[in-house]
Amino acid sequence: MGNVLPASIMIILVIYCLRNINFTAFPFGAAELISVGVVIAAQVIRKDSIISMVLGTACYMILIRTAFPA
């Protein structure tokens, strides 16, 4: 259980965070999907969860404030 639970919780958090994406209206979830890509790339390159989460959060916050404002 100790080997499976951390990954399961991360999957649940990802689903929870992405559940309200509207693919039928602009910007079609672009900020969220770009941020997920940044997290995946950072995790593959650096293999550090903290750096991945910080970069993904920073990317998302920058995108929703500049490129895709409401």
N, C-alpha and C positions, 0 to 999 in steps of 0.2 A: 504494500500500500504506500509506503514511503517513497518508492521509486516512481509511482504513477500519479500520485496526487498533485505534485507541483505542476506537471504538464497539463493535467486536467483543469486545474484552476486557471491557468493561463489561457487555455482554450475558451473556457467560460467567460473570462474577462474580455477576450477579443470579440466574441459573439455579442456580448452585452454592449460593448462600445460601438459596434458597427450595425446594430439592429435598426436604427432609425435613418439609415441612408435612403434618400429619395433619388432613385435612378431615372425618374421621369421629369424632373425639373432641374434647371441650371443650378449649380454646377455639376450635377449628376454624380455627386460623391467624390469628386476629383481630389479635394483636399484630404479626405480620409484615406483614399486609395494610394495617393502619393506618399502619405505618412506611413502607411503600412509597408510600402515598398522600401522606404528609408529604414524602418525598423528591421526588416528582413535583411537588407544589404548590410547594415551595421552589425547584425548578429552573425552573419556569415563571415564577414571580414574580421571583426574584433573578438567575437565570442564572449562578449561581456554584456550581461543583461541590463545593468544599470546604464551604461552608455547608450544602448539601443533604445531604452525607454526615454531617456533624456533627449536624444536626438529626434525621436519620433514625436514627442510632445512639442519640442521647439519647432520642428518643421510644421506641424499642424497649426500651432498658434500663429506662426508667421504667415502661413497660407490663408487662414481665415481672416486675418487682419489686413492683408495687402492684396493678394491675388483674387480671392473670392469673398469679398465683404458682403454681408447680408443686405 
